Amino acid sequence: MGDRAYAPVSKPVPVRATNGAANGGGGSGPPRPAPPSMLPGGRVPPPPMYRPKPAQSRPPPRRPPRSARGWCCVCCLWLTLVLVGLVFLCAIAAGVFYVVYRPRMPTFAVTSLRLAALNVSDSDALTSRIEFTVTARNPNDKIAFAYGDIAASFSADGGTDVGEGVVPGFLHAAGNTTVIRGAASATAATIDPVQADTLRSKKSHAMSAEMDAKVGFQIGKFKSKRISVRVICNGFSAGLAKPSPPPAPAPAPDAKPTVVVAAAPAPARSRGRGRPPRAVIRASSSSSSSGSGGGGKMTPTDAKCKVRIKIWIWSF
């Protein structure tokens, strides 16, 4: 066989894709990437080195805008801090006030009571009259109490209302004792038949009293707002007062008059050296006293009373 001469084989030259086609291919397939340029010896050139831009050319970072939720959190935090500070200041002021003035609640006691009239008709209509004496003591040396009109109501035998009355208000000075005399009555008030039978069957009745008033305190020229105060008294009883005997006839002209000498009361002793004795102020209502109307004497009692203070919806 004879030798054939072959033409030298040349490498194909890559043709870049133009208009979506390369090396005679159609536009249906993806374009082929261009092969990397080869160095002598068939080596692939290294990738270009990344050179960061200088810091001066970088733009300053932008702060993200604060959202509405962030503003609400900040406002709630400051509001909480302000409230805590106010509570702390109020606690300090209350402590200083207590140390300086030593405030104490006034005390009340029903010292005497007279059931002048108590009549229950066949139609269960109640007619009554009660005359009472309440002693109020102010144990504070620098605080006075100003009472508004006092509404007093009495009940007997477990809750039967037997009389209501009003006592005018007064100023309870510091360190003084005030004797309050008043009257409560009921006129043709219809009551429950069971309660009416209970009142008819008993001669002595277990009594309780409630007194409501608006009270404010005074320190020097400062006057506070008045708050609601309720005084609850129980644990005493009263029976229907006996009619008073007819007056004695006038003595004969020749008879010598009888003179009754009463012992003078002993002076009150002061509790501390140099402190004047506490005065006693007697405040009476427009009603009649214990010796008038229906006869009988006042029944002495020693019923202690509880004081309840009502501020808005809280009672203390």
C-alpha positions as CSV (number, residue, x, y, z in Angstrom):
1,M,0.0,0.0,0.0
2,G,1.2,3.4,-0.7
3,D,1.7,6.0,2.0
4,R,-1.0,8.7,2.1
5,A,-0.3,12.3,3.1
6,Y,-2.7,13.8,5.6
7,A,-3.2,17.5,6.2
8,P,-2.1,18.7,9.7
9,V,-5.0,18.7,12.1
10,S,-5.7,22.2,13.3
11,K,-7.6,23.1,16.5
12,P,-11.1,24.5,16.0
13,V,-11.3,28.1,16.7
14,P,-14.3,28.9,19.1
15,V,-16.9,31.1,17.7
16,R,-18.7,33.4,20.1
17,A,-22.4,33.2,20.3
18,T,-24.1,35.9,18.3
19,N,-27.9,36.6,18.6
20,G,-28.5,33.5,20.7
21,A,-26.6,31.0,18.4
22,A,-23.0,29.7,18.5
23,N,-21.0,27.4,16.2
24,G,-23.9,27.1,13.8
25,G,-26.4,26.0,16.5
26,G,-29.9,27.1,16.5
27,G,-31.6,29.5,19.0
28,S,-33.4,26.7,20.8
29,G,-30.7,25.8,23.4
30,P,-28.9,27.9,25.9
31,P,-25.7,29.6,24.7
32,R,-22.4,27.9,25.6
33,P,-20.0,29.7,27.8
34,A,-16.7,30.8,26.2
35,P,-13.8,28.6,27.3
36,P,-11.2,30.3,29.5
37,S,-8.1,31.5,27.8
38,M,-5.3,29.1,28.1
39,L,-1.8,30.0,29.2
40,P,1.2,28.4,27.6
41,G,1.4,24.8,28.8
42,G,-2.4,24.4,29.1
43,R,-2.7,26.2,32.4
44,V,-5.9,28.1,33.4
45,P,-5.2,31.7,34.4
46,P,-6.1,32.5,38.1
47,P,-9.2,34.5,38.9
48,P,-8.7,38.2,39.3
49,M,-7.8,39.4,42.8
50,Y,-10.6,41.2,44.8
51,R,-9.5,44.6,45.9
52,P,-11.8,46.3,48.4
53,K,-12.6,49.9,48.0
54,P,-11.0,52.3,50.4
55,A,-13.0,53.2,53.6
56,Q,-13.4,56.8,52.5
57,S,-15.4,55.9,49.5
58,R,-17.9,53.9,51.5
59,P,-21.2,55.7,52.2
60,P,-22.1,56.1,55.9
61,P,-24.5,53.4,57.2
62,R,-28.1,54.6,57.3
63,R,-30.1,54.1,60.6
64,P,-33.4,52.3,60.1
65,P,-36.3,54.5,61.0
66,R,-37.8,53.9,64.5
67,S,-41.2,52.2,64.3
68,A,-44.4,53.2,66.2
69,R,-44.0,50.1,68.4
70,G,-40.7,51.4,69.6
71,W,-42.1,54.8,70.5
72,C,-45.0,53.1,72.5
73,C,-42.5,51.0,74.5
74,V,-40.5,54.1,75.3
75,C,-43.6,56.0,76.4
76,C,-44.8,53.1,78.6
77,L,-41.4,52.9,80.2
78,W,-41.3,56.6,81.1
79,L,-44.9,56.5,82.3
80,T,-44.1,53.5,84.6
81,L,-41.1,55.3,86.0
82,V,-43.1,58.5,86.7
83,L,-45.9,56.5,88.5
84,V,-43.3,54.6,90.6
85,G,-41.7,57.9,91.6
86,L,-45.1,59.4,92.6
87,V,-46.0,56.4,94.7
88,F,-42.6,56.6,96.4
89,L,-43.0,60.4,97.1
90,C,-46.6,59.8,98.5
91,A,-45.3,57.0,100.8
92,I,-42.6,59.4,102.1
93,A,-45.2,62.2,102.7
94,A,-47.5,59.8,104.4
95,G,-44.8,58.5,106.7
96,V,-43.8,62.1,107.6
97,F,-47.4,63.0,108.3
98,Y,-47.9,60.0,110.6
99,V,-44.7,60.7,112.5
100,V,-45.6,64.4,113.1
101,Y,-49.4,64.2,113.8
102,R,-50.0,60.5,114.9
103,P,-53.6,60.4,113.4
104,R,-56.2,58.2,115.2
105,M,-59.8,57.4,114.4
106,P,-62.5,59.0,116.6
107,T,-64.5,56.6,118.9
108,F,-68.2,56.5,119.4
109,A,-70.4,54.8,122.0
110,V,-74.2,54.8,122.6
111,T,-74.2,55.9,126.3
112,S,-78.0,56.0,126.8
113,L,-81.2,55.1,125.0
114,R,-84.9,55.5,125.7
115,L,-87.7,53.7,123.8
116,A,-90.3,56.4,124.3
117,A,-93.0,54.8,122.1
118,L,-93.4,51.5,120.2
119,N,-96.8,50.7,118.8
120,V,-97.7,48.1,116.2
121,S,-101.3,48.2,114.9
122,D,-103.4,45.3,113.7
123,S,-102.6,46.4,110.1
124,D,-98.8,46.0,110.8
125,A,-98.2,49.7,110.9
126,L,-95.3,50.8,113.2
127,T,-95.2,54.0,115.2
128,S,-92.2,54.6,117.4
129,R,-90.0,57.2,119.0
130,I,-86.4,56.7,120.2
131,E,-84.3,59.2,122.1
132,F,-80.6,58.5,122.3
133,T,-77.3,59.9,123.5
134,V,-74.0,59.2,121.7
135,T,-70.6,60.1,123.0
136,A,-67.9,60.9,120.5
137,R,-64.2,61.2,121.5
138,N,-61.4,62.7,119.5
139,P,-58.1,61.2,120.7
140,N,-56.0,63.5,118.4
141,D,-54.2,66.5,119.8
142,K,-53.7,68.4,116.5
143,I,-56.4,67.1,114.2
144,A,-60.1,68.3,114.4
145,F,-63.0,66.6,112.6
146,A,-65.9,68.5,110.8
147,Y,-69.1,66.4,110.6
148,G,-72.0,67.1,108.3
149,D,-75.5,66.2,109.2
150,I,-75.7,62.8,110.7
151,A,-78.4,60.4,109.5
152,A,-79.2,57.9,112.3
153,S,-81.4,54.8,111.9
154,F,-82.3,52.2,114.5
155,S,-83.4,48.6,114.1
156,A,-84.7,46.0,116.5
157,D,-84.8,42.2,116.8
158,G,-82.6,41.3,113.8
159,G,-83.2,44.0,111.3
160,T,-86.7,45.6,111.8
161,D,-86.4,49.4,111.1
162,V,-88.0,51.2,114.1
163,G,-86.9,54.8,113.6
164,E,-84.9,57.3,111.6
165,G,-83.6,60.8,112.5
166,V,-81.1,63.5,111.6
167,V,-78.7,65.2,113.9
168,P,-77.1,68.5,112.9
169,G,-73.4,68.5,112.0
170,F,-70.8,70.0,114.3
171,L,-67.0,70.6,114.6
172,H,-65.2,68.1,116.8
173,A,-62.2,69.9,118.2
174,A,-58.9,68.2,118.8
175,G,-58.8,66.3,122.1
176,N,-62.4,66.9,123.0
177,T,-65.4,64.8,123.9
178,T,-68.8,65.6,122.3
179,V,-72.1,64.4,123.6
180,I,-74.7,64.1,120.9
181,R,-78.4,63.9,121.8
182,G,-81.0,63.2,119.2
183,A,-84.2,61.4,118.4
184,A,-85.4,59.0,115.8
185,S,-89.1,58.1,115.0
186,A,-91.3,56.2,112.6
187,T,-94.9,57.1,111.8
188,A,-97.3,54.5,110.4
189,A,-94.5,52.6,108.7
190,T,-95.6,49.2,107.2
191,I,-93.5,46.3,108.3
192,D,-93.4,42.6,107.7
193,P,-96.1,40.6,109.5
194,V,-93.5,38.2,111.1
195,Q,-91.5,41.2,112.3
196,A,-94.7,42.8,113.6
197,D,-95.6,39.6,115.7
198,T,-92.0,39.6,117.1
199,L,-92.3,43.2,118.2
200,R,-95.7,42.5,119.8
201,S,-94.5,39.5,121.7
202,K,-91.3,41.0,123.3
203,K,-91.0,43.5,126.0
204,S,-87.3,44.1,125.6
205,H,-85.8,44.5,122.2
206,A,-82.2,44.0,121.0
207,M,-81.2,47.3,119.3
208,S,-78.6,48.3,116.8
209,A,-77.9,51.7,115.2
210,E,-76.2,53.0,112.1
211,M,-75.1,56.6,111.6
212,D,-73.9,58.0,108.3
213,A,-72.2,61.3,107.8
214,K,-69.7,63.2,105.6
215,V,-66.6,63.9,107.6
216,G,-63.5,65.9,106.9
217,F,-60.4,66.7,109.0
218,Q,-58.8,70.0,109.8
219,I,-55.2,70.8,110.7
220,G,-54.8,74.5,111.4
221,K,-56.3,76.4,108.4
222,F,-56.1,73.4,106.1
223,K,-59.5,71.6,105.5
224,S,-59.7,68.4,103.6
225,K,-62.6,67.2,101.5
226,R,-65.3,65.2,103.2
227,I,-65.6,61.5,102.8
228,S,-68.4,59.1,103.8
229,V,-68.2,57.6,107.2
230,R,-70.5,55.0,108.7
231,V,-70.7,54.3,112.5
232,I,-72.3,50.9,113.4
233,C,-73.4,50.3,117.0
234,N,-74.9,47.1,118.4
235,G,-74.9,45.0,121.5
236,F,-77.5,46.9,123.6
237,S,-81.2,46.4,124.3
238,A,-84.1,48.6,125.4
239,G,-87.6,48.2,126.6
240,L,-90.7,50.4,126.3
241,A,-90.4,53.3,128.8
242,K,-93.0,53.4,131.5
243,P,-95.2,56.5,131.6
244,S,-94.1,59.1,134.1
245,P,-96.1,59.5,137.3
246,P,-98.3,62.5,137.7
247,P,-96.7,65.6,139.1
248,A,-96.8,65.9,142.9
249,P,-99.3,68.5,144.3
250,A,-98.0,71.9,145.3
251,P,-97.0,72.1,148.9
252,A,-99.2,74.0,151.4
253,P,-98.2,77.6,152.1
254,D,-97.3,76.7,155.7
255,A,-95.0,73.8,154.8
256,K,-91.3,74.5,154.6
257,P,-89.7,74.0,151.1
258,T,-87.2,71.1,150.8
259,V,-83.8,72.1,149.6
260,V,-81.7,69.4,147.8
261,V,-78.0,70.0,147.7
262,A,-76.1,68.1,145.0
263,A,-72.4,67.4,145.3
264,A,-70.2,69.3,142.9
265,P,-68.3,67.2,140.4
266,A,-64.6,66.6,140.9
267,P,-62.4,68.6,138.6
268,A,-61.0,66.6,135.7
269,R,-57.3,65.6,136.0
270,S,-55.0,66.2,133.1
271,R,-53.2,63.3,131.6
272,G,-49.8,65.0,131.3
273,R,-47.9,67.6,133.2
274,G,-48.7,71.1,132.0
275,R,-51.6,69.9,129.7
276,P,-55.0,71.5,130.4
277,P,-58.0,69.2,131.0
278,R,-60.0,68.3,128.0
279,A,-63.2,70.2,127.6
280,V,-66.6,68.6,127.0
281,I,-68.8,70.1,124.3
282,R,-72.5,69.2,124.4
283,A,-74.3,69.3,121.1
284,S,-78.0,68.6,121.1
285,S,-80.4,68.4,118.2
286,S,-83.7,70.3,117.9
287,S,-85.6,67.3,119.4
288,S,-86.8,67.2,122.9
289,S,-84.5,66.0,125.7
290,S,-84.8,62.7,127.6
291,G,-87.1,64.0,130.3
292,S,-89.9,65.1,128.0
293,G,-92.7,63.3,126.3
294,G,-93.8,59.8,127.3
295,G,-92.1,59.7,130.6
296,G,-89.4,57.3,131.8
297,K,-85.7,57.6,132.2
298,M,-82.9,57.0,129.7
299,T,-81.5,53.5,129.9
300,P,-77.7,53.7,130.3
301,T,-75.8,51.5,127.8
302,D,-72.1,51.0,127.0
303,A,-72.5,49.9,123.4
304,K,-69.2,50.3,121.5
305,C,-69.3,51.4,117.8
306,K,-67.2,50.5,114.8
307,V,-66.2,53.2,112.3
308,R,-66.0,52.4,108.6
309,I,-64.6,54.8,106.0
310,K,-65.8,54.6,102.5
311,I,-63.7,56.0,99.7
312,W,-65.3,55.5,96.3
313,I,-66.0,51.8,96.2
314,W,-63.6,50.7,99.0
315,S,-64.6,50.5,102.7
316,F,-62.1,50.5,105.5
